[in-house]
Amino acid sequence: MIPLPSFETERLLLRPLKRSDAKAIYEYSWRDDVGPRAGWAPHQSIKDTKRFIEYALSKPARKQPGVYAVILKAEKRLIGTMEIHSFFEGFKAEIGMVCHPAYQNRGYMHEASKAAMVYAFEFLNLRRLGYSHYPDNKPSERLREKLGFTYEGTLRNFHKRYDGQIVDFVTSSFTDDDYLKHYDSVFEPFKKTLTVK
Ligand SMILES: CC(C)(COP(=O)(O)OP(=O)(O)OC[C@H]1O[C@@H](n2cnc3c(N)ncnc32)[C@H](O)[C@@H]1OP(=O)(O)O)[C@@H](O)C(=O)NCCC(=O)NCCS
């Protein structure tokens, strides 16, 4: 079984998703400015959210790490999800995240992503972490730049969205060498604020 430890950062708790998170996730997953930007259809009802949670909970059985709920400690509130997905043969995976619009632009996803990167490189021992987004997803582009991912290219007509549209995909990556390069300046100081549970 792949470990999925909980992480506490200065402002957040990342812990494995639970069935009881459905209501909090549905608060944003119905919106058309959230899921479609990450490639999934807005949830039509909480039933879709429950189906998503069942899918997330089935990941360990499919040799995938699973999905984190991102909890804002000050409000004891779920504000998004974070995931290391598409884990492949123990050496590479992709990072993906979603934040409730009411909590965007406050650095929470930057903080949660750094915890996920510690998880990716120190617990999963990845050699490569990919980050992909649609070309028009500027907040996502900004976040991956802030995290230090290297742009690799734009794959043309690469992805079929949930609505059937064929779209380009911007890909970037962060390697284990990048992790070492950024360790002293970014990850070591960050880890001083991090608790693993
Ligand atoms: C993409 C997404 C996760 C980005 O989240 P976000 O909330 O914008 O990200 P963050 O707030 O963590 O980081 C980015 C900004 O917050 C700012 N910020 C505010 N307070 C901050 C703090 N205390 N610490 C660090 N950054 C802070 C940063 O400066 C940065 O803005 P900048 O561009 O001016 O530098 C979010 O827009 C989202 O959920 N979108 C819908 C789904 C989606 O697109 N998912 C990604 C699919 S690839």
The ligand as a Gaussian input file, in Angstrom:
#p B3LYP/6-31G(d) Opt

LIG

0 1
 C       -5.388000      26.875000      -9.964000
 C       -5.752000      27.203000      -8.515000
 C       -5.620000      25.942000      -7.686000
 C       -4.762000      28.275000      -8.032000
 O       -5.106000      28.583000      -6.715000
 P       -4.782000      29.999000      -6.062000
 O       -5.685000      30.103000      -4.915000
 O       -4.796000      31.041000      -7.108000
 O       -3.264000      29.794000      -5.635000
 P       -2.484000      30.541000      -4.471000
 O       -3.302000      31.629000      -3.883000
 O       -1.932000      29.521000      -3.573000
 O       -1.194000      31.146000      -5.182000
 C       -1.202000      32.067000      -6.098000
 C       -1.362000      33.548000      -5.614000
 O       -1.723000      33.814000      -4.262000
 C       -0.905000      34.910000      -3.775000
 N       -0.791000      34.893000      -2.318000
 C       -1.624000      35.572000      -1.522000
 N       -1.290000      35.351000      -0.231000
 C       -0.211000      34.533000      -0.200000
 C        0.578000      33.962000       0.844000
 N        0.325000      34.183000       2.139000
 N        1.590000      33.131000       0.502000
 C        1.860000      32.878000      -0.781000
 N        1.143000      33.402000      -1.829000
 C        0.108000      34.223000      -1.535000
 C        0.360000      34.695000      -4.468000
 O        1.133000      35.852000      -4.502000
 C       -0.094000      34.275000      -5.825000
 O       -0.407000      35.393000      -6.569000
 P        0.588000      36.129000      -7.564000
 O        0.190000      35.604000      -8.905000
 O        0.237000      37.527000      -7.383000
 O        1.984000      35.777000      -7.183000
 C       -7.189000      27.786000      -8.417000
 O       -7.306000      28.895000      -9.242000
 C       -8.293000      26.771000      -8.756000
 O       -8.674000      25.953000      -7.927000
 N       -8.827000      26.869000     -10.001000
 C       -9.890000      25.973000     -10.458000
 C       -9.401000      24.534000     -10.652000
 C       -8.087000      24.474000     -11.380000
 O       -7.860000      25.185000     -12.348000
 N       -7.186000      23.609000     -10.924000
 C       -5.891000      23.416000     -11.514000
 C       -5.979000      22.526000     -12.664000
 S       -4.429000      22.439000     -13.551000

